Amino acid sequence: MNEPQVFAIVRRIPAGNVLSYGEVGALCEPPISGYVCGRVLGNVPDGVPWWRVVGKNGDLPIRKRNPHLAQEQREKLESEGVRFDEQGRVLMDEFRAEMQDEAQSKLDFEN
């Protein structure tokens, strides 16, 4: 499975930025779907900033599983300076992490 890759990619998302589940999945080798990425992040270990991964439109789909986790996610993102629109979605155009180029984004998963 792609757990080590997913966790490594998420660790590289800078504070104050986000990526969607699909964007994280696309950076895996081989690529995985956003759905699979979300399933992997359902068992995230300590030290992985899971709150920096959101829905493709900036929503917080974790609320379907646990509304308290969605509130925690929003609080963590806001503490990093991430802003939300009136519908409670992250302003993706402003806060999407910029992963350099595709080759550089294929991370060294041993670290």
C-alpha positions in Angstrom: 0.0 0.0 0.0 1.0 3.6 -0.3 0.9 4.6 3.4 4.6 5.7 3.7 4.3 7.8 0.5 1.1 9.5 1.6 2.5 10.2 5.1 5.8 11.6 3.6 3.9 13.9 1.2 1.6 15.2 3.9 4.7 15.9 6.2 6.0 18.1 3.3 3.0 20.3 3.2 4.1 23.6 4.8 2.2 25.1 7.7 -0.4 27.5 6.4 -0.9 25.5 3.2 -3.1 22.6 2.2 -3.5 20.0 -0.6 -6.5 18.1 -1.6 -6.7 14.3 -1.1 -6.5 13.9 -4.9 -3.5 16.1 -5.1 -1.7 14.1 -2.4 -2.7 10.9 -4.2 -1.5 12.2 -7.6 2.0 12.8 -6.0 2.3 9.1 -5.1 4.1 6.6 -7.3 2.1 5.0 -8.7 -0.7 7.6 -8.2 -3.7 6.7 -6.1 -7.2 8.2 -6.0 -8.2 10.9 -3.5 -10.6 8.3 -2.0 -7.7 5.9 -1.3 -5.6 8.7 0.1 -8.5 9.6 2.5 -8.7 6.0 3.6 -4.9 5.9 4.3 -5.2 9.1 6.3 -7.9 7.5 8.4 -5.1 5.7 10.2 -2.5 8.6 10.4 0.4 8.2 12.8 1.5 10.9 15.2 3.7 13.6 13.5 1.7 13.7 10.3 -0.2 17.0 9.9 -3.4 15.4 8.6 -5.3 18.6 9.0 -3.5 20.1 5.9 -5.4 17.7 3.6 -8.8 18.8 2.5 -11.4 18.2 -0.1 -10.8 19.3 -3.7 -13.1 22.3 -3.2 -11.6 23.2 0.2 -14.3 21.5 2.2 -13.5 19.4 5.3 -14.9 15.9 4.4 -13.7 14.5 7.7 -16.9 16.0 9.2 -18.8 13.0 7.7 -16.9 10.7 10.0 -16.6 13.0 13.0 -17.8 16.6 13.3 -15.4 17.2 16.2 -12.5 16.3 14.0 -13.7 18.8 11.4 -13.8 21.5 14.1 -10.3 20.5 15.2 -9.1 20.5 11.6 -10.5 24.0 11.1 -9.0 25.3 14.3 -5.5 23.9 13.4 -5.7 25.4 9.9 -6.8 28.8 11.2 -4.0 28.8 13.8 -1.6 28.4 10.8 -3.2 31.4 9.1 -5.5 29.5 6.6 -8.7 31.3 5.9 -12.1 30.0 4.9 -15.0 31.3 2.8 -18.6 31.9 4.0 -19.4 28.2 3.2 -16.6 27.0 5.5 -14.3 26.0 2.7 -10.5 26.7 2.6 -9.6 29.4 0.0 -7.8 26.9 -2.2 -6.4 29.5 -4.7 -4.7 31.3 -1.8 -3.6 28.4 0.5 -2.9 25.5 -1.9 0.7 24.3 -1.3 3.0 24.7 -4.3 4.9 21.5 -4.8 7.9 22.5 -7.0 7.9 20.3 -10.1 6.6 16.8 -10.6 10.0 15.1 -10.4 10.9 17.0 -7.2 7.5 16.2 -5.7 8.2 12.4 -6.0 9.7 12.3 -2.6 12.4 10.3 -0.9 10.1 8.0 1.1 12.8 6.6 3.2 12.9 9.9 5.3 
